[in-house]
């Protein structure tokens, strides 16, 4: 519509006549010009300038059109072409179709793309241009697209063909017209004239198409079919007046038409639409109530395949998703009063032993309930058009009315009676519930995920109990683990106290018992030799021992060394070990009693912590974790909390087992090792240092516990995906690494102290078993005996002097060296397989270095002759070959230098100059020994005072040459 109208000229009163000119009207030329000028001015003055605009903007008019009734829209479209364009706008009718829920944008897009594709696939040879009519065929049967000359006949034929096509198109449009173009716009329709195509009216909404550019025609078709029923129903006064109940007699068709009218009412935006929709809803409610009454009557007679099925489908058609019939079916179902289903939950407690519970009655309860529910599922599938929705609603009602009423009292009573029974009840019944829900057989015809639905229902049952159960689970496991460790420590303390009371019970002075063992030893040293009893079991070569053979303590009623203590365990358990047997009679001497007590403590190192206790704790953690892990399958927040609780149980296990049991055991073992003194032990012929052997056995037990924890972590946490082994921040993984680190540190501390003990034993063997004649077979004098390096109190009986001129021809290693090598090798081999390679390498390296130091210290105490150098060299080769087996190149260099050092004792006295050359050659010893140190070792030659002058002179000459 144009905003400015053309100029309008007002009619004038004067003007030039059109008749014949007379004499009276003739004028001069000047007069004519004046008259003509006057008429133009008058015309301009009479002209009205009109600039018209619409009263409202087009946007407001378009919005107003949305709220007009359809008949008024059509009348409005007749007023002007521009208004017609506004009314016929396709988006206006698409919006109405969308409000009804029948417009599918995807279908409209697909149809549009198919139309475009068809236009693109038209053959170019047909001569059809886009938007142009098909040219008429030429007389020769071909189509002429171009002509160089104008042909009147051909042009006339072409125009006739165009007119014919236009007529055909109009005829096709007239044939296809429906809706607004063919209906009366009065908006009502005759109430007495029922439509002819009844079935088409019911399918008019379902068969609506989504075509761009044809939304008005689609809505018009729906309007023409449903508007008469809609407005007739609105005008009805009673439920018997509407035309819809007269045209359609079958309840199913009546429900389908009412459903169509409810959809159509959503496109009614005109004034009073809310009242019309309320009237329609009221009539629909009356119809639904009547259908429900029929359904209920069929329910009372259990007419499953008759009225129940018929009217259930009517309700679904009338209101898809309606729960009226479903709720009626569920609320009045007889299963909620079935005595076979309503079992007594207290049977689980009453049929079990005191403070216990049995889950067999609950298993039977769920079995019967599952059979009943599956039977009803089959019936539901025969009645309802969407049975799965009804079935799961029925199961949810069973959950609320039957399952919860069975489970909750059982949990409450079990919690009051016994917490362990409560824990077993919650976990066990949860598994039975999940099994019950998974074995249900819902009717076919739905897309409900049974597993997800089962988890949802189970969560609603157990969610009120989850928090209390998790807290009781961790508290119970923690208390049980701490109680077992505490009982172990108590039994171990009682055993130690019993041993101490037995050994020291004969002495009145209890304060003296707390002093160090060396205090008593000093008192004994100061006593006369004849006072010492033979029952002390002192070494044969000791100066305090009697010249008579020592009588064993067993003969006097007490063993010299008690047997090793076993791992104390609670009485009656399968893993009981016999505790260390006590001698039949107490010791009469304080020194002997304390020595036996110390030996008992050292041999009891391996029982400082128990693999039986660790196994019991692991079994308890496995049972607790297994009960909690079943809740992980619920997923969501509860599943996450269950996963965290499983990791918390594992962390608690490692905390109690590690810090409460294993670490204190290692600490006590290190303390006992630090108290070991080989000079206070009577027997050294067992092939090893007893406390160190038992400590290595303790290390083996710790390694077994570590492997047990590792297997438990892999099987119970890593494989079920409870813990992520690749997540370095995972609590379970961090606790496991911390436990292993604690174990490594404890083992390392014990092995470090064990090396001290081992070296003390090595030094003791060197001092007490190395004969002076081993390295100086030519005989010794009193001064040589003093220089032999024997420590007072540790010498054996003086060896008889060999006959003059008799020399030991044995060129093999000495018994002392062989014994030391066997001792050290036995202890290093004990650790193979029980510790990791890195720790084993460190231990072997430290043992080798400490052995090197002990041998060097021992050499400085010896007198070595040229004849004895052969045995010394054999000893050094024996050490060297043993160190070679440790596969430590750095360590091997030390013993290689030691082997080279032994060569200086083989040089004859007359070759002092060569001896000095060897002493001064620092490269010969690989930088291990300096010349000053080699010189000190050379001083241990038996003939040193004979060669000293020559050696020093030669060395001085060498120094001058170097300078």
C-alpha positions, 0 to 999 in steps of 0.5 A, spaced: 500 500 500 502 506 497 504 511 503 503 517 498 496 518 494 496 522 487 495 529 487 487 530 486 485 537 483 478 540 485 473 541 480 473 549 477 467 553 476 470 556 470 473 554 464 473 554 457 467 552 453 467 547 448 461 550 444 462 554 438 465 561 439 460 567 438 462 574 437 460 576 444 465 571 446 471 574 442 476 578 445 483 580 443 489 576 444 491 580 450 484 579 454 485 571 452 492 571 455 490 574 462 484 569 462 488 563 461 493 566 466 488 567 471 485 560 470 492 556 472 492 560 478 485 559 480 487 551 479 493 551 483 489 555 489 484 549 488 489 544 488 489 540 495 496 536 497 494 530 501 500 526 504 496 520 507 500 514 511 497 508 515 494 509 522 498 503 525 505 500 523 505 494 519 508 490 525 502 492 529 497 490 524 501 483 523 500 482 531 493 484 531 492 479 525 494 473 529 488 474 534 483 475 529 478 469 528 479 465 521 473 468 518 475 475 520 482 474 517 479 471 510 474 478 510 480 482 512 484 479 506 479 481 501 480 489 503 486 490 499 492 486 495 497 488 501 492 485 506 492 479 502 499 478 502 499 479 510 494 474 511 497 469 506 504 469 509 506 462 510 509 463 517 503 465 520 500 459 518 506 455 520 505 458 527 498 455 528 500 448 525 506 448 530 501 450 536 497 444 534 504 440 534 503 437 527 508 441 523 515 438 522 521 442 520 525 436 518 520 434 514 519 441 511 526 441 509 526 434 506 520 436 502 524 443 500 530 439 498 527 434 494 523 439 490 529 443 488 533 437 486 527 435 482 528 442 478 535 441 477 534 434 474 530 437 469 533 435 462 536 441 458 534 439 452 527 439 453 528 447 452 524 449 458 527 455 462 526 456 469 520 460 470 518 460 463 512 456 459 513 449 455 514 452 448 509 448 443 511 443 439 513 445 432 510 441 426 516 437 424 516 434 431 521 439 434 522 445 439 525 451 436 528 455 441 531 461 437 528 463 430 532 468 426 526 471 423 519 473 426 514 468 424 506 470 426 503 463 425 508 460 430 508 466 435 500 465 435 501 458 436 505 459 442 500 464 445 495 459 444 499 454 448 501 458 454 493 460 455 492 452 454 497 451 460 494 457 464 487 454 464 490 447 466 493 450 472 487 453 474 483 447 473 488 443 477 488 448 483 481 448 483 481 441 483 486 441 489 483 446 493 480 445 500 480 449 506 479 456 506 477 457 498 472 452 498 469 453 505 464 458 508 467 463 512 461 464 517 465 460 522 460 455 524 457 450 519 451 447 519 449 443 525 444 438 522 449 436 516 454 431 518 460 430 514 460 425 509 467 422 510 467 420 517 474 417 518 477 422 514 475 427 519 479 423 525 485 422 521 486 430 519 490 431 524 495 425 523 495 426 516 497 433 516 503 435 511 509 440 513 510 443 506 513 450 505 509 455 502 502 450 503 501 451 510 495 455 509 492 450 505 494 445 510 491 449 516 485 450 512 484 443 511 484 442 518 480 448 520 474 445 515 474 438 518 474 440 525 472 447 526 464 445 526 465 440 531 469 445 535 464 451 535 458 446 536 461 443 542 463 450 545 455 452 544 453 445 547 449 446 554 449 439 556 454 433 555 449 430 550 448 436 545 455 436 542 455 433 535 461 429 536 457 424 540 452 424 535 456 423 529 461 418 532 458 412 536 464 408 538 468 410 544 474 409 541 472 414 535 469 419 540 476 419 544 480 420 537 475 426 535 476 429 542 483 428 542 483 432 535 479 438 538 484 438 544 490 439 539 485 444 534 484 448 540 491 450 541 491 454 535 485 458 537 488 465 539 482 469 538 478 473 543 474 468 548 479 462 546 481 460 554 473 459 555 472 455 549 478 451 551 475 450 558 469 448 555 472 443 551 476 440 557 470 440 561 467 436 556 473 431 555 473 430 563 466 428 563 467 423 557 474 420 561 470 419 567 465 415 564 470 411 560 474 410 567 467 407 570 467 402 564 474 400 565 473 399 573 467 395 572 471 391 567 476 391 573 471 388 578 470 382 573 477 381 571 475 382 564 482 383 561 481 382 554 474 385 554 472 392 557 479 393 561 483 392 554 478 396 550 477 402 555 484 402 557 486 404 549 480 409 549 484 412 555 490 412 551 487 415 545 483 421 549 490 423 553 496 420 551 500 419 557 494 419 562 495 416 568 488 415 570 487 408 568 494 406 570 493 409 577 486 405 578 489 399 576 495 399 581 491 402 587 486 396 586 491 391 585 490 385 589 497 383 590 498 388 595 493 384 600 496 377 598 498 373 604 503 369 600 507 375 598 506 379 605 512 375 609 515 376 616 521 380 615 523 378 622 524 370 620 531 372 618 533 374 625 528 369 629 531 363 625 538 365 626 543 364 632 544 369 637 547 376 634 547 373 627 542 373 621 540 368 615 538 371 609 534 365 606 527 367 608 529 374 604 531 370 598 524 366 598 520 372 599 524 375 593 523 369 589 515 369 591 514 376 589 518 376 583 514 370 580 507 374 582 510 381 579 512 377 572 505 374 572 502 381 573 507 383 567 504 379 562 497 381 564 499 388 563 501 387 556 494 384 554 491 390 557 495 397 556 497 399 549 504 402 552 505 396 558 512 398 560 510 404 563 504 401 567 509 395 569 514 399 572 509 404 575 506 397 578 513 395 580 514 402 583 508 401 587 510 394 589 517 397 592 513 402 596 508 398 599 511 391 600 519 391 599 520 397 603 515 395 609 519 388 609 526 391 609 526 397 613 524 393 620 529 388 618 534 393 618 532 397 624 532 390 628 538 388 626 542 394 627 539 394 634 542 387 635 548 386 632 552 391 627 556 385 624 549 382 622 546 389 620 552 390 615 551 383 612 543 384 612 544 391 608 549 388 603 546 381 602 539 384 601 541 389 596 544 384 592 537 380 592 534 386 591 538 387 584 537 380 582 529 380 583 529 387 579 534 384 574 529 377 573 523 381 572 520 380 565 517 387 563 512 386 557 514 388 550 513 394 546 517 399 550 524 402 550 525 402 557 532 400 559 531 395 565 538 395 568 537 403 569 530 402 572 532 397 576 538 401 579 533 407 580 528 403 584 534 400 588 537 406 590 530 409 592 529 403 597 536 403 600 538 411 599 535 412 607 540 407 609 546 408 605 550 413 610 549 409 616 551 403 613 557 406 610 559 409 617 558 403 621 562 399 615 568 403 616 568 403 624 567 396 624 573 394 620 577 399 624 575 397 630 576 389 629 583 391 625 585 395 631 583 389 636 587 384 633 593 388 632 592 390 640 591 382 642 597 380 638 601 386 642 598 384 648 600 376 647 607 378 645 608 383 651 605 377 656 610 372 653 616 377 653 614 378 661 613 371 662 620 369 659 623 375 663 619 373 670 622 366 669 629 367 667 630 373 673 625 371 678 630 368 682 633 374 684 631 379 689 634 386 687 629 388 681 632 394 680 639 391 678 635 387 672 634 393 669 641 395 668 645 393 662 648 386 661 655 388 661 654 391 668 653 384 670 658 381 666 663 386 669 661 383 676 662 376 674 669 378 671 672 381 677 670 374 681 675 369 682 675 363 677 673 358 682 667 361 683 664 361 676 659 355 675 660 350 669 653 351 668 655 358 664 656 355 658 662 360 657 667 358 651 672 353 652 678 358 650 676 363 655 680 364 661 674 364 666 672 357 664 674 351 668 680 346 665 674 341 666 669 340 660 663 345 661 657 341 663 651 343 658 646 347 661 641 342 659 644 337 664 643 342 670 636 343 668 637 349 663 639 350 656 644 354 654 641 357 648 633 357 648 630 355 641 627 360 637 620 363 639 615 362 634 609 367 632 604 368 638 597 367 635 591 367 639 589 360 642 585 356 638 587 359 631 589 355 625 596 359 625 598 358 632 605 357 633 609 354 639 612 359 643 619 359 645 619 353 650 622 355 657 627 351 661 625 346 666 629 350 672 630 357 673 638 359 672 641 360 679 646 365 676 644 372 674 649 372 668 647 366 665 640 368 666 641 374 663 645 371 657 639 366 656 634 372 656 638 376 651 638 370 647 631 369 647 629 376 645 634 376 639 631 369 637 624 372 637 625 377 632 622 374 627 616 373 631 615 381 632 610 381 627 605 375 624 603 374 617 597 370 620 595 377 623 596 380 616 592 375 613 586 376 618 586 383 617 586 382 609 581 377 610 577 382 614 578 388 609 576 383 603 569 382 606 568 389 608 570 391 601 566 386 598 560 388 601 561 395 600 563 394 592 556 392 590 553 399 591 558 401 586 553 399 580 548 404 582 552 409 579 551 417 581 553 420 587 551 413 591 556 409 587 561 414 587 561 414 595 561 407 595 567 407 591 571 412 596 569 407 601 572 401 598 578 406 598 578 408 605 577 401 607 584 399 603 587 405 606 585 403 613 588 396 612 595 399 610 595 404 616 593 399 621 597 393 618 603 398 617 604 403 622 600 399 628 603 392 626 609 391 621 613 398 623 613 397 630 616 390 629 621 392 625 623 398 630 623 392 636 628 388 631 632 394 630 633 395 637 634 388 639 640 388 634 643 394 636 643 390 643 647 384 640 654 383 642 658 376 640 662 376 646 656 375 650 654 369 646 656 362 647 655 358 641 658 361 634 658 354 630 651 355 627 653 357 620 650 364 621 649 370 626 642 368 629 639 375 630 641 377 623 638 370 621 632 371 624 631 378 622 632 376 615 626 371 616 623 377 619 624 381 612 622 375 608 615 375 612 615 383 611 616 381 603 610 376 604 606 381 607 608 386 601 606 381 596 599 379 599 597 387 599 599 388 592 595 382 590 589 384 594 590 391 591 590 388 584 584 383 585 580 387 589 581 394 587 585 395 580 581 390 576 574 392 578 576 399 576 575 401 583 582 404 583 586 407 578 593 405 578 595 410 573 592 416 577 598 418 581 593 422 586 588 416 587 588 415 595 589 407 594 595 408 590 598 413 594 597 409 601 600 403 597 606 406 595 607 409 602 606 402 605 611 400 601 616 406 602 615 404 610 617 397 609 623 399 605 625 404 610 624 399 616 628 393 612 634 398 610 634 400 617 634 393 620 639 391 614 644 397 616 644 394 623 644 387 621 651 389 617 654 392 624 652 385 627 655 381 622 661 385 622 662 384 629 661 377 628 666 377 623 671 381 628 669 376 633 671 370 629 677 373 626 680 375 633 678 368 636 679 363 631 685 365 627 691 362 630 698 365 630 701 360 626 696 361 620 700 366 618 707 365 622 708 358 622 715 358 624 713 359 632 711 365 636 714 368 642 711 371 648 711 378 645 709 375 638 703 373 642 701 380 645 702 382 638 697 377 635 692 382 636 687 377 640 683 381 645 683 379 652 677 375 654 676 372 647 682 368 646 681 361 645 686 356 649 693 357 647 695 352 641 700 347 642 707 349 639 709 345 633 715 341 633 721 345 631 722 345 624 715 343 622 712 347 617 704 347 615 704 345 608 697 346 607 697 352 602 689 353 602 685 358 605 685 358 613 679 355 617 678 362 619 677 365 612 673 360 610 668 361 616 668 368 615 667 367 607 661 362 609 658 366 614 658 373 610 655 369 603 650 365 607 647 372 610 647 375 603 644 369 599 638 370 604 636 376 602 635 374 594 628 374 592 626 377 599 628 384 597 628 388 590 635 388 587 637 395 588 636 394 596 640 388 595 646 391 591 646 396 596 646 391 602 652 387 598 656 393 597 656 395 604 657 388 606 663 388 602 666 395 604 665 393 611 668 386 610 674 390 607 675 394 613 675 388 618 680 384 614 684 390 613 684 391 621 685 384 622 691 384 618 694 390 622 694 385 628 697 379 625 705 377 624 706 374 617 712 370 615 714 369 608 712 362 609 705 364 612 704 369 606 702 363 602 696 362 606 695 369 607 695 370 599 690 364 599 685 367 604 685 374 600 684 370 593 678 366 597 675 373 599 676 376 592 673 370 589 667 371 593 666 378 592 667 377 584 660 373 585 657 379 588 658 382 581 660 389 583 666 392 580 667 398 584 667 393 590 672 388 586 677 393 586 678 393 593 679 386 594 684 386 588 688 391 592 688 387 598 690 381 594 696 385 591 698 387 598 698 380 600 704 380 595 709 384 600 709 378 605 712 373 600 718 377 598 724 375 601 728 379 606 734 380 602 730 383 596 728 389 600 729 394 595 724 390 590 719 391 597 720 398 597 719 399 590 712 395 591 710 399 597 712 406 593 708 404 587 701 407 588 698 405 581 699 397 583 694 398 588 689 402 584 689 408 589 686 404 594 692 404 599 697 410 599 704 408 600 704 410 607 698 405 609 702 400 605 708 401 609 704 400 615 702 393 613 709 392 611 711 393 618 707 386 620 712 382 617 715 377 622 722 379 619 720 387 619 726 389 624 731 385 620 729 389 613 726 395 616 733 399 615 734 396 608 727 398 606 727 405 608 733 406 605 731 404 598 724 408 599 728 414 601 732 413 595 726 412 590 723 419 593 730 422 591 730 420 584 723 422 584 724 429 586 
